[in-house]
Amino acid sequence: MKPIRTGKLRVERLTIPFAKLPQRLHGLKIVQLSDLHYTNSQLSDRLLNQAIDTVNRNAPDIIVLTGDFIHDEPEPIDSLIPFLKRLHARHGIYAILGNHDIYLPEARHYVTRALSRIGICVLWNQVVYPAGDGLALVGLADLWSGEFDPRPSFATSIRMCRASCCPTIPTPPKPCAAGVVT
């Protein structure tokens, strides 16, 4: 089978101003990589290597991997792991799972274990502070998982940040979920 995704890599750069962001976090660089749908045949190694090299060349402080690592069967994550293992970020690599990562009953745990083995923190309705106090990163369960519930994560984020008024970055697995969580 010929790879489907072999075209040009698309990189978008955004500068997002945050009110009350601590001075020590000014210039913090977060890189997002999304929708790999790795099957061993639908994403060319050349394009995947180019994406990994581009991420690392940008020297991110935080990397956020936003779901759909696989397309259906979970086993291709084992072939994707050596590529993801090459990623580097000063304050860590965080992931959320997409609907394809949880479609089959065993897929969620298979993908989560594989990512965790290489030090990628998989978030499921959780909040973390990868750069310390001052910026919350909220990772949510997939919208269609039956476990999507932003309330506890945002309640924790708000409680922890109330004193410092730190900004919160939601990472919903689906762009349409952003309206649900903001």
Secondary structure as the mmCIF struct_conf table of DSSP 4:
data_model
#
loop_
_struct_conf.conf_type_id
_struct_conf.id
_struct_conf.beg_label_comp_id
_struct_conf.beg_label_asym_id
_struct_conf.beg_label_seq_id
_struct_conf.end_label_comp_id
_struct_conf.end_label_asym_id
_struct_conf.end_label_seq_id
BEND BEND1 ILE A 4 ILE A 4
STRN STRN1 ARG A 5 ARG A 5
BEND BEND2 GLY A 7 GLY A 7
TURN_TY1_P TURN_TY1_P1 ALA A 19 LYS A 20
HELX_RH_3T_P HELX_RH_3T_P1 GLN A 23 LEU A 25
TURN_TY1_P TURN_TY1_P2 HIS A 26 GLY A 27
STRN STRN2 ILE A 30 SER A 34
STRN STRN3 TYR A 38 TYR A 38
BEND BEND3 ASN A 40 GLN A 42
STRN STRN4 LEU A 43 LEU A 43
HELX_RH_AL_P HELX_RH_AL_P1 ASP A 45 ARG A 57
TURN_TY1_P TURN_TY1_P3 ASN A 58 ASN A 58
BEND BEND4 ASP A 61 ASP A 61
STRN STRN5 ILE A 62 THR A 66
BEND BEND5 GLY A 67 GLY A 67
STRN STRN6 ILE A 70 ILE A 70
BEND BEND6 HIS A 71 ASP A 72
BEND BEND7 PRO A 74 PRO A 74
TURN_TY1_P TURN_TY1_P4 GLU A 75 PRO A 76
HELX_RH_AL_P HELX_RH_AL_P2 ILE A 77 LEU A 84
TURN_TY1_P TURN_TY1_P5 LYS A 85 ARG A 86
TURN_TY1_P TURN_TY1_P6 ARG A 90 HIS A 91
STRN STRN7 ILE A 93 ILE A 96
HELX_RH_AL_P HELX_RH_AL_P3 ASN A 99 ILE A 102
BEND BEND8 TYR A 103 LEU A 104
TURN_TY1_P TURN_TY1_P7 PRO A 105 GLU A 106
HELX_RH_AL_P HELX_RH_AL_P4 ALA A 107 ARG A 117
TURN_TY1_P TURN_TY1_P8 ILE A 118 GLY A 119
STRN STRN8 CYS A 121 VAL A 122
BEND BEND9 TRP A 124 ASN A 125
STRN STRN9 GLN A 126 VAL A 128
TURN_TY1_P TURN_TY1_P9 PRO A 130 ALA A 131
BEND BEND10 GLY A 132 GLY A 132
TURN_TY1_P TURN_TY1_P10 ASP A 133 GLY A 134
STRN STRN10 ALA A 136 GLY A 139
TURN_TY1_P TURN_TY1_P11 LEU A 143 TRP A 144
BEND BEND11 SER A 145 GLY A 146
HELX_RH_AL_P HELX_RH_AL_P5 PRO A 150 CYS A 161
TURN_TY1_P TURN_TY1_P12 ARG A 162 CYS A 165
STRN STRN11 THR A 168 THR A 171
BEND BEND12 PRO A 173 LYS A 174
HELX_RH_3T_P HELX_RH_3T_P2 PRO A 175 ALA A 177
HELX_RH_AL_P HELX_RH_AL_P6 ALA A 178 VAL A 181
#
